[in-house]
Amino acid sequence: MVLELKTPDDNFIDYYTDLIEKVKELPTTMFVLASQDLNFDEILK
């Protein structure tokens, strides 16, 4: 299954938290981040 996601706004933490909540009942889930040059490691800490 592939889900197309909206572009997150400036409040990435709320966006990501909401995303996790929405997919928690799905079987194995993988998120693939494809975007402009961002340091996702720093954003998600």
Steps between C-alpha positions, in 0.01 A plus 500: 500500500626847417365810671561840354561750776445872508796729538553570871476858616740666745368290790666174396473336845118521500488383138719198573314414823166514316640283220617233745159500671317455168704197390541320832238235407659423163730200458872561460545861395799668341542874458718623218616859520565661165533873502725795464834495678388479865673345799220265610718355774506840670130568437384169652710522817 
